[in-house]
Amino acid sequence: MLGFEFAEQTHSEVDAYRAVAEQGFFGYAVAGYLLRAHRIRTFPTASALNTLRFEPSVLLADEAIDRLEVALRDVCGLLRAGDPRLVSN
């Protein structure tokens, strides 16, 4: 299993990030974005809600790894830009 941990967003300058983080749903919001925008299904870990877990199959193809890389780069770009689409439906 692999994890991708996001920084705490409860003090973010982006109102949408801060509001979702204060409710404890930031990891869930990012997971929802990954599903909607990239068809990647993941979920936060039970003990660290800002950490998304990835459980790749032993039969994982290079194309799936490439798709995940593109998706995570997209998420990081949205975070860097402060784009509220990351956490809004």
C-alpha positions as CSV (number, residue, x, y, z in Angstrom):
1,M,0.0,0.0,0.0
2,L,1.2,3.5,-0.8
3,G,0.0,6.8,0.7
4,F,0.0,10.3,-0.5
5,E,-0.2,12.8,2.4
6,F,-1.5,16.4,1.9
7,A,-0.5,19.2,4.2
8,E,-3.1,20.3,6.8
9,Q,-5.4,22.9,5.2
10,T,-7.2,24.2,8.2
11,H,-5.2,27.4,8.0
12,S,-5.3,27.7,4.2
13,E,-5.8,31.1,2.6
14,V,-8.3,29.4,0.2
15,D,-11.7,29.6,1.9
16,A,-13.0,26.4,0.2
17,Y,-9.9,24.3,1.3
18,R,-10.1,25.7,4.9
19,A,-13.8,25.0,5.2
20,V,-13.6,21.4,4.0
21,A,-10.5,20.8,6.2
22,E,-12.1,22.2,9.3
23,Q,-14.9,19.7,8.9
24,G,-12.3,16.9,8.5
25,F,-13.2,16.1,4.9
26,F,-10.2,17.4,2.9
27,G,-8.9,13.9,2.0
28,Y,-12.4,12.8,1.0
29,A,-12.9,15.9,-1.2
30,V,-9.6,15.2,-3.0
31,A,-10.6,11.6,-3.4
32,G,-13.9,12.7,-4.9
33,Y,-12.1,15.0,-7.3
34,L,-9.8,12.1,-8.4
35,L,-12.8,9.9,-9.1
36,R,-14.8,12.6,-11.0
37,A,-11.9,14.0,-13.0
38,H,-9.7,11.0,-13.5
39,R,-11.7,7.9,-12.7
40,I,-9.3,7.0,-10.0
41,R,-10.8,5.4,-6.9
42,T,-9.0,6.0,-3.6
43,F,-9.9,6.8,0.0
44,P,-8.2,8.5,2.9
45,T,-6.7,6.2,5.6
46,A,-8.8,5.7,8.7
47,S,-6.1,7.1,11.0
48,A,-4.9,10.1,8.8
49,L,-7.7,11.8,6.9
50,N,-5.2,13.9,4.8
51,T,-3.5,10.8,3.5
52,L,-4.9,9.0,0.5
53,R,-4.1,5.3,0.2
54,F,-3.3,3.5,-3.0
55,E,-3.4,-0.3,-3.0
56,P,-2.1,-1.3,-6.5
57,S,-2.8,-4.8,-7.8
58,V,0.1,-7.1,-8.5
59,L,-1.0,-7.0,-12.1
60,L,-0.7,-3.2,-12.3
61,A,0.1,-2.0,-15.8
62,D,2.4,0.9,-16.7
63,E,-0.5,2.8,-18.2
64,A,-2.3,2.8,-14.8
65,I,0.8,4.2,-13.1
66,D,1.0,6.9,-15.7
67,R,-2.6,7.8,-15.3
68,L,-2.2,8.1,-11.5
69,E,0.9,10.3,-12.0
70,V,-1.1,12.6,-14.3
71,A,-3.9,12.8,-11.8
72,L,-1.7,13.5,-8.8
73,R,0.1,16.2,-10.8
74,D,-3.3,17.7,-11.6
75,V,-4.3,17.7,-7.9
76,C,-0.9,19.3,-6.9
77,G,-1.4,22.0,-9.6
78,L,-4.8,22.8,-8.4
79,L,-3.6,23.0,-4.8
80,R,-0.7,25.3,-5.8
81,A,-3.1,27.5,-7.7
82,G,-5.6,27.6,-4.9
83,D,-8.3,26.4,-7.3
84,P,-11.5,25.6,-5.4
85,R,-12.7,23.1,-8.0
86,L,-10.5,20.6,-6.1
87,V,-12.9,20.5,-3.2
88,S,-16.2,21.5,-4.8
89,N,-18.7,19.3,-6.5
